[in-house]
Each structure stands twice: as structure tokens, then as C-alpha cells.
Amino acid sequence: MLEFVNFYLIPGLVLGAIYAIAAAGLSLVYGVMRFANFAHGDLMTWGAYAALVAVTGLGISPWAALPVAVAATVPVAWAVDAAFYARLRRAAPAVLLISSFGAALMMRAVVYFVFGPTPWTYARGVTPPLMLGAVRIQQRHLLILAGAALAALALHLLLARTRAGRAMRAMADEPDLARVTGVPVRGVIRLTWAVAAALAAIAGVFLAIDTELTPLLGFHVLLAAFAAAILGGIGRPWGAALGGLVLGLAEELATYPFIAGAPLLEPAYKTGVAFAVLVLALIFRPRGLFGGIG
Amino acid sequence: MEAAALYVATMLTLAGIYAALAVGLNLQWGLTGLMNFGGLGFVAVGAYTSAILTAGESAQHLGGFGWPWWAAWPLAAAAGALLALPIGAISLRLRADYLAIATLGVAEILRLAVRNEDWLTGGPLGVPGIPRPFEAFGQPWGQLAYLALVAAMVAALFALAQATAHSPFGRTLRAIRDDEEAAKAAGKNPAAFRLQAFVLGAACMGLAGAMLAHFFKFMGPDALDPVTTTFLVWVMLIAGGSGNNFGAVLGAVAVWAVWAATDWLAAQLPGELATRAAYVRLFLIGLALQLILLYRPQGLIGERPPRPPA
């Protein structure tokens, strides 16, 4: 039982928390701008590497480097939007999607160019895990869970309590109505990119703290983020966050030997869980658990 | 002289294989508006199907069937189609971007499977010893003959794609792409037509995968890279002109020429710089795609729908 909590449940929650923040940003962009942003994973990578620069350059901890990561990622999202997406907004959504694929490659190429393909880590050495009774939890896991909860709370307050957040939700629900009632569309789009890029950067740094930095760090969880966003109902950040949590737990728990001592799923296929969830969601709940936008 | 001939033959063979991929993607995206971001998955099943059926007996992977290539290639195309069927059936009735996400997922899962199912694919070691047709002719004639075979395959695919585009079936696909409601009102079932176009395109990709495997004489997880197998084909199609089969082939040849030339140029640079130049190229190919989307969305030669009979 303890083994289950220590090695499956807690890592599952941590992974789920990371997916949750990544998927919330992805879903937000989908809601406001109506396109699947294939560059979201690479925004995560970008944030993680920006934090690496601060960590190695200033000698600070990756947690303290979070603001740096956010500050370095938001302008990139704005620049990509201004250079490419904004001029394609009148084209079909499919064209935006292809454009985001191109933007993803460009960002990835810069990361490859500067940092090379070999993995990096923020810190050397091992910190002993905390023992809460018999439950063992890594300090970084506790901090990731707390950080993700804070990010989710901030997002909730923004969307639920502020005028800007209301405008974003209005754009997601009824874009035409929002336009005619005087929602400042350009401002809302800028804010959406800022929030989504910030969430992506945070998710990227958390993921890199838990694993290691590679130029494909974010791209490798893009599918999971999409699956979580669709499971939660695309365009609904809260649903996406919940979907992410479910997916992270499902990925870790799928390798637990529930029956006859053999893992349900070979650990090598963990990533397959995201795909399975995606397919099941598309078959049974194409609008997600919480009814995504139409 | 012979080295130069072999080099040119290699480049042309690869250009031909890319042309087959671009024609397949054109059926899906160009004609029907289906976003397939998982080209790699369909190439992989085609490549491995043909590899396993033709390669010699080995303890390293499933094999020893000893089929001739001409029997294995149709099955490679069928494997691509078979993979497309469930994916299309699930995601094509939903919004367009779900297909893009689902195909990306399929490509990733297949990459995992290829790496981990040692009994089937040899895992990271891959499937070596795939016979290349006409090898008995010796060099350079064997390779030239293989080039001719690839060229013949591309010509056949091209002819089929042209026939499709100009048939009532192709007209229906374009109608669905451009105005689904109107097509529905005309009594067409968009989901069924989309699925057929998706499966046809996937069969092209499966065949292209087989041609690739037999050209390399080896297939392994590292031989398939999403950038060169999926993304580059998109750039080719969009640069050439999506919706136009001539555009697909022209784009494949032109972009491949640029890609191969920059590869050669980069290789002339000393050590570390050569690696970095590859990343600069990756950046530039992404930028090129953006610029085409912005300034020449129709590509080099845009779509020219057949005129209705006067």
C-alpha cells in the first residue's frame, strides 16, 4: 500500500499537476483563438531553458528562476503571434495550425542551436526525501504540487474575478457577440498569449525540475496536453486542468501491478496512456467531460 | 564519374520517395482538407511491413518470410491504409483539428512500439538486410534500376492521383473541403468521403515507406524522424501548391533539392559548426513555411480545379 502511495500515487499527482498547467494554457488559446497550438510544447521547452540560463548564470534555484522563465517566454509568444498568427487570423483555422507547427520548429531549432541536443539538469546532487510518517515525498514534488495549485488558483481568479478574464471567457463562448459588445479583441488576445505562455513556462520548468532538459521536453508532452484538454472539454481551462490531473494519475497508475504482480502496462508505453485517453474521449465524449466549445 | 552518378541517383530516388509522400498528403490535405500530422506513422507501418516480409531469417526480429518485393509492397500500402481506417473513423466525424492531434498521437505511439517490440521490429537494432530490388545488376546499374522503379511507382501514383482529382469522386472531395453544408445538401456523406481520401493518402505513404526501407536496406527507429518524414512533406506540399498534384511533385523535388544542397553545404563546415548548421537549417525551413503561408499561400503552382464542361 505504501509502495503504491510513494511510487505511483505521488508521482502520478505530480505529473498530473504538470499536465494540468500545460493543458490549461493550451485550452485557453484554443478557446479564445480557436486553433490547436502545436507550438505549446515548445513554449514549455523555451521556458525551461530560460530558467536554465538564470540557474547557471545567476546561481539561483530553479524555483527562483520561474519569473525569468515567464518573462522570457511571454515575449516569444507575442512575437510569434504578431509575426505569423495575427496575419493569418482571417485564413482557415487549419492554416494557423500549420503555422504553429512551423513556429514550433523554429523555437526548437533555436534551443538546439544554443544548448545542443544533450540533456541538462538544473541541479546536481540529491536532496533527501521528506518523510511524513511512512509516506515519502520528494521536496521537489511537494513544491511542484504547491506551485501548480497556486498557478491554478491565479488562473481561476483571473478568469472568474477580473474584467479581463470575463472578456476572455466571452471570446471563448461567443466570439461574434463578444466583438459586437465591444470586447477589445486585440487586447484579449495579447493577454491570452501572456497567460498561456506563462503557464507553459511554469509547466516546462516544473517538468524539467522533475526530469531533465532536452530540446524535445515540451514536444513530448504535447500529446498529453492535447488529450487532457480534449478530455476536459476543449476551450475550458478548468476542464483541461482536471483532465491533466486525471491523465497524469492514469499514466503512473497504469504501470502499477494491480493484478498478479505484473504491471498493467509496460512502463515503456506510459505515453500510450495519453493516446488511449484521447481516443476514448474522441469516441465516447468528443465534447469532453465538461462540454467543450462547439 | 561513377561516384557522381551514384550520388545523383541517390538524391533522385529520395526525391521520388518524397514525391510519393507529397502526392499522398495532397490527397488528404490538398484535395480534402484533412490535416495529417502523423505521416511518420504511415511511413513506419509500410516500411516495417515490407521489411519484415522480405528480410532474411533473423533471431533479432520477426522475419524469414522471404517474400519478393513486388508481393510485399502492395501489402505495405495496405498496412498504411489499415492503420488509417480506425483513426479516420474515430476522428474524422469530429472537428478538423482533432485529426491532426490524433495522427500526431499515432506517430508517437508507433515510434514507441517500433522501439520496444523487439520480437517484431528488432527494437533499437532495427531490421537489417532488407533486399534492394535489382541489386544483382551491380553498381551503378542496380541503383539506377531502382531509381527507375521508384520513378515508375511515382508516375503510377501520380496518374492515379490525377485521375482521382478529376473524377466525380475528386470533385466531391473538393466540394466537401470548400463547403461541407452544400455538399451535404447535394446528398453527399462527408464523413465517408473524407475517410476514403484519408485511407487512400495513407496507402501512398505506406508504399513510400516500403520504397524507403528497400532503398536504405535497413529500417530502424532512428531512420524515421518526424522532421524529415512528416514536417518536410508538409513544407513540400505547401511550397509546391496544395490541391495540385503537379505542385506536390514539384514541391517535393524543389524542397528536397534545397534540403540536400544545404545538407551538403553544412557537411563542408568543420565539426561543431556542421552540427549547428543543421539547426540553422531547421529554423530556416520553419521560417520558409511561415513565409509561404503568409505571402504565397497557393504555393508555386496553385490549385487549378478542372473546368466544368461548357
HADDOCK unambig.tbl for C-alpha pairs under 7 A between the chains (distance, minus, plus):
assign (segid A and resid 36 and name CA) (segid B and resid 97 and name CA) 6.61 0.50 0.50
assign (segid A and resid 84 and name CA) (segid B and resid 290 and name CA) 6.86 0.50 0.50
assign (segid A and resid 99 and name CA) (segid B and resid 290 and name CA) 5.98 0.50 0.50
assign (segid A and resid 102 and name CA) (segid B and resid 286 and name CA) 4.53 0.50 0.50
assign (segid A and resid 102 and name CA) (segid B and resid 287 and name CA) 6.90 0.50 0.50
assign (segid A and resid 102 and name CA) (segid B and resid 289 and name CA) 6.36 0.50 0.50
assign (segid A and resid 102 and name CA) (segid B and resid 290 and name CA) 6.49 0.50 0.50
assign (segid A and resid 103 and name CA) (segid B and resid 286 and name CA) 6.43 0.50 0.50
assign (segid A and resid 105 and name CA) (segid B and resid 282 and name CA) 6.85 0.50 0.50
assign (segid A and resid 105 and name CA) (segid B and resid 283 and name CA) 6.50 0.50 0.50
assign (segid A and resid 105 and name CA) (segid B and resid 286 and name CA) 5.72 0.50 0.50
assign (segid A and resid 106 and name CA) (segid B and resid 282 and name CA) 6.87 0.50 0.50
assign (segid A and resid 106 and name CA) (segid B and resid 283 and name CA) 4.47 0.50 0.50
assign (segid A and resid 106 and name CA) (segid B and resid 286 and name CA) 5.39 0.50 0.50
assign (segid A and resid 106 and name CA) (segid B and resid 287 and name CA) 6.85 0.50 0.50
assign (segid A and resid 109 and name CA) (segid B and resid 279 and name CA) 5.14 0.50 0.50
assign (segid A and resid 109 and name CA) (segid B and resid 280 and name CA) 6.74 0.50 0.50
assign (segid A and resid 109 and name CA) (segid B and resid 282 and name CA) 5.76 0.50 0.50
assign (segid A and resid 109 and name CA) (segid B and resid 283 and name CA) 5.19 0.50 0.50
assign (segid A and resid 112 and name CA) (segid B and resid 279 and name CA) 6.37 0.50 0.50
assign (segid A and resid 113 and name CA) (segid B and resid 276 and name CA) 5.70 0.50 0.50
assign (segid A and resid 113 and name CA) (segid B and resid 279 and name CA) 5.62 0.50 0.50
assign (segid A and resid 223 and name CA) (segid B and resid 105 and name CA) 6.22 0.50 0.50
assign (segid A and resid 269 and name CA) (segid B and resid 112 and name CA) 6.89 0.50 0.50
assign (segid A and resid 272 and name CA) (segid B and resid 109 and name CA) 6.05 0.50 0.50
assign (segid A and resid 275 and name CA) (segid B and resid 105 and name CA) 5.89 0.50 0.50
assign (segid A and resid 282 and name CA) (segid B and resid 90 and name CA) 6.73 0.50 0.50
assign (segid A and resid 282 and name CA) (segid B and resid 91 and name CA) 6.69 0.50 0.50
assign (segid A and resid 283 and name CA) (segid B and resid 90 and name CA) 6.17 0.50 0.50
